[in-house]
Amino acid sequence: MGYVLLAYLLGSLVGGLLFFPQVRQKDLPGGSGVFRQKGPLAALMVVLFDVGKGVLAAFLTPEAWRPLAAGSVVAGHNWPLFFRFRGGGGIAPSLGFFLFWYPQTTLLAAGLGLLVAGLYHALYWGRRRRGVYPIPFGAIFGYLALLFLLPGEGRLGALLSALAVGLRGLQILKGRW
């Protein structure tokens, strides 16, 4: 169980809150929120940090514990112990975790998610600026691809991660970010 706790604590180190705490007052502390508030270089730094902590959590966790650690690192990012349980959306740390664990399948799923996000932006969101932002919308399809393509233990990890991201997404949509 220590690996699951370690993954949660690593997840609780939210890059946007560590590097740009003032972003929280107007936006979410993930890559998208930092992009909107601080620009592309700041967002890249935050995304790389958050993806990196997912990679580190997967690297430190023995394979038998990885499904639980996958959900735990995302839960830590979404509801961080160190930041009053108000964090980001969880996509970047889950991407890092699965890039380490299943790199080829994760790249395929992420590519699908980005393709869907781009189409959604071009055909709907870019004109209306309403509804779910493109990256979280595309992530839904990326997580579905992981659920279909990964073997059993990976599927459980993807399910736990997707549930944590989905629950946080519902909080965000209800204005409780």
C-alpha positions in Angstrom: 0.0 0.0 0.0 3.0 2.3 0.5 3.4 2.5 -3.3 -0.2 3.7 -3.7 0.4 6.4 -1.0 3.7 7.4 -2.6 1.9 7.8 -6.0 -0.8 10.0 -4.3 1.9 12.2 -2.7 3.7 12.5 -5.9 0.5 13.5 -7.6 -0.1 16.1 -4.9 2.9 18.1 -6.2 0.8 20.0 -8.8 3.2 21.8 -11.2 0.9 24.8 -11.8 0.4 25.4 -8.1 4.2 25.0 -7.3 5.4 27.3 -10.1 2.5 29.7 -10.6 0.2 29.8 -7.5 -1.6 32.9 -8.6 -3.1 31.0 -11.5 -5.5 29.3 -9.1 -7.4 32.5 -8.4 -8.6 32.7 -12.0 -8.2 29.2 -13.5 -7.2 25.6 -13.0 -3.6 24.9 -12.3 -2.9 22.5 -15.1 -1.4 23.0 -18.5 -4.5 24.6 -20.0 -5.1 27.0 -17.2 -1.4 28.1 -17.1 -1.5 28.5 -20.9 -4.4 30.8 -20.6 -2.9 32.8 -17.8 0.9 32.7 -18.4 1.5 31.6 -22.0 2.8 28.6 -23.9 6.3 28.3 -22.3 4.9 28.3 -18.7 2.3 25.8 -19.8 4.9 23.5 -21.3 6.9 23.6 -18.1 3.8 22.7 -16.1 2.8 19.9 -18.5 6.3 18.4 -18.5 6.4 18.5 -14.7 3.0 16.9 -14.3 3.7 14.2 -17.0 7.1 13.6 -15.3 5.6 12.9 -11.9 3.3 10.3 -13.6 6.3 8.7 -15.1 8.2 8.7 -11.8 5.2 7.2 -10.0 5.0 4.4 -12.5 8.8 3.9 -12.4 8.8 3.6 -8.6 5.8 1.3 -8.4 6.2 -2.5 -8.9 4.0 -3.8 -11.7 1.6 -5.6 -9.3 0.7 -2.3 -7.7 0.5 -0.1 -10.8 -3.2 -0.3 -11.4 -3.9 1.2 -8.0 -1.0 3.6 -8.3 -2.3 4.9 -11.7 -5.5 6.0 -10.1 -3.7 7.3 -7.0 -1.3 9.6 -8.8 -4.2 11.1 -10.7 -6.3 11.5 -7.5 -3.3 13.2 -5.9 -3.1 15.7 -8.7 -6.9 16.3 -8.7 -7.3 16.5 -4.9 -3.8 17.4 -3.7 -3.0 17.0 0.0 -0.6 20.0 -0.1 -3.0 22.4 -1.8 -6.3 22.1 0.2 -7.5 19.3 -2.1 -8.0 21.6 -5.1 -5.8 20.7 -8.0 -5.9 20.1 -11.7 -7.8 17.8 -14.0 -5.5 14.8 -14.0 -4.8 14.2 -17.7 -1.0 15.0 -17.7 0.0 12.7 -14.8 -2.1 9.9 -16.2 -0.4 10.4 -19.6 3.0 10.2 -18.0 2.1 7.1 -15.9 0.8 5.2 -19.0 3.6 6.4 -21.2 6.0 4.6 -18.9 3.8 1.5 -18.4 2.5 1.0 -22.0 4.3 3.5 -24.3 3.1 2.4 -27.7 -0.5 2.0 -26.7 -0.5 5.3 -24.8 0.9 7.2 -27.8 -1.8 5.7 -30.0 -4.5 6.6 -27.5 -3.1 10.1 -27.0 -2.9 10.6 -30.7 -6.6 9.6 -31.0 -7.5 11.9 -28.2 -5.6 14.8 -29.8 -7.2 14.1 -33.2 -10.7 14.2 -31.6 -9.8 17.3 -29.7 -8.6 19.1 -32.9 -11.8 18.1 -34.8 -14.0 19.1 -31.9 -12.2 22.5 -31.7 -12.5 23.0 -35.5 -16.1 21.9 -35.9 -17.7 23.1 -32.7 -15.8 24.6 -29.8 -13.8 27.1 -31.7 -16.9 28.8 -33.0 -19.1 28.7 -29.9 -16.6 28.7 -27.0 -19.1 26.7 -25.0 -19.1 23.3 -23.4 -16.2 21.1 -22.5 -12.7 22.4 -23.5 -11.2 20.4 -26.4 -8.4 18.7 -24.6 -10.6 17.1 -21.9 -13.2 16.2 -24.6 -10.5 14.4 -26.6 -9.1 12.8 -23.5 -12.4 10.9 -23.1 -11.7 9.1 -26.4 -8.0 8.5 -25.4 -9.2 6.8 -22.1 -11.7 4.7 -24.0 -8.9 3.6 -26.4 -6.8 2.6 -23.4 -9.7 0.7 -21.9 -10.1 -1.3 -25.2 -6.4 -1.8 -26.1 -4.7 -2.5 -22.8 -4.4 -5.9 -21.1 -6.3 -6.6 -17.9 -4.1 -5.0 -15.3 -3.5 -1.9 -17.5 -7.3 -1.7 -18.2 -7.9 -1.5 -14.4 -5.3 1.3 -14.1 -6.9 3.1 -17.0 -10.4 2.7 -15.6 -9.3 4.1 -12.2 -7.5 7.0 -13.8 -10.4 7.8 -16.1 -12.8 7.7 -13.1 -10.6 10.2 -11.2 -10.4 12.5 -14.2 -14.1 12.1 -14.9 -15.1 12.9 -11.3 -12.8 16.0 -11.3 -14.3 17.0 -14.6 -17.8 16.9 -13.1 -16.6 19.1 -10.3 -15.1 21.6 -12.7 -18.3 21.7 -14.9 -20.3 22.4 -11.7 -18.0 25.3 -11.0 -16.3 23.6 -8.0 -12.7 23.9 -9.1 
